[in-house]
């Protein structure tokens, strides 16, 4: 066969399943493992699978500074999992390596329905990895993008459950330090799961702000910006800011430049949520506003107190949403005998 004929032959193709649309689609067979191509049906990213120990990595879920998370199949236990591979460049970075180990140890000691479960931590050659529970129903961030605002009831449910998860972390003397919509995922039962403990720190430790302040600017607590001692109240502020964004469709403070957003956390009064969405109930509005007070001492002084406020708001909201039943048509009572009529009015006295 001539060289020209070989070049005109169809390139080898590999059949993979698109995690976005569910269709079977072909991708170029010459792609290296983990390389991607577009799905011919929906345009979503398709990835060339790769075997990693007894796990088959099938698609990329997310990527960040610490690592990349893949959807994978455990071929031994026959279940879907999430695998986080540490970024290769961090292998020689003492700080990055320490943070990856810290995340693994933190998640391993926390057992809570609303904290993502860690199944395995390991190293293959120079590649560190985490094997975790898979939460495939998207994130709170994605929910906000899709609907702009999330229903008040769902926001309260998420707030109660994630506050409880943070309380469990605090009982183990741990702070999450990066609460944001993107770090709250949902499983197929719509149960919220707190993920990404990459910035975790000891609650009683002194956080070193000399080099850099870590956190997401749109939800960061002002005391962190003032380089004051960091406590669980900073996580509470960030959670309340996350709930604010979900229920209003706006981050707590908005500005064209990130520096202006940061300054607003320090100096600008918070616009109460009901100013954006008038239908937000008073108790929900008040709970979020208090948890976002710029002074930590004026916030709820425990997660229990915050959870109680959110639970009370939820109960009142549910009561207000109950459709009152139509009043029944009054029945005309039969005329009572004189003795019975007197008894019905409390006037009857039994004779001796």
HELIX and SHEET records of a PDB file:
HELIX    1   1 UNK A    3  UNK A    8  1                                   6    
HELIX    2   2 UNK A   88  UNK A   92  5                                   5    
HELIX    3   3 UNK A   94  UNK A  109  1                                  16    
HELIX    4   4 UNK A  140  UNK A  147  1                                   8    
HELIX    5   5 UNK A  152  UNK A  171  1                                  20    
HELIX    6   6 UNK A  181  UNK A  183  5                                   3    
HELIX    7   7 UNK A  217  UNK A  219  5                                   3    
HELIX    8   8 UNK A  222  UNK A  225  1                                   4    
HELIX    9   9 UNK A  232  UNK A  248  1                                  17    
HELIX   10  10 UNK A  258  UNK A  267  1                                  10    
HELIX   11  11 UNK A  273  UNK A  276  1                                   4    
HELIX   12  12 UNK A  282  UNK A  291  1                                  10    
HELIX   13  13 UNK A  296  UNK A  298  5                                   3    
HELIX   14  14 UNK A  303  UNK A  321  1                                  19    
HELIX   15  15 UNK A  338  UNK A  344  1                                   7    
SHEET    1   A 2 UNK A  13  UNK A  17  0                                        
SHEET    2   A 2 UNK A  24  UNK A  28 -1                                        
SHEET    1   B 2 UNK A  36  UNK A  38  0                                        
SHEET    2   B 2 UNK A  45  UNK A  47 -1                                        
SHEET    1   C 6 UNK A  50  UNK A  52  0                                        
SHEET    2   C 6 UNK A  55  UNK A  63 -1                                        
SHEET    3   C 6 UNK A  67  UNK A  74 -1                                        
SHEET    4   C 6 UNK A  79  UNK A  86 -1                                        
SHEET    5   C 6 UNK A 127  UNK A 132 -1                                        
SHEET    6   C 6 UNK A 118  UNK A 124 -1                                        
SHEET    1   D 2 UNK A 174  UNK A 175  0                                        
SHEET    2   D 2 UNK A 201  UNK A 202 -1                                        
SHEET    1   E 2 UNK A 184  UNK A 186  0                                        
SHEET    2   E 2 UNK A 192  UNK A 194 -1                                        
END                                                                             
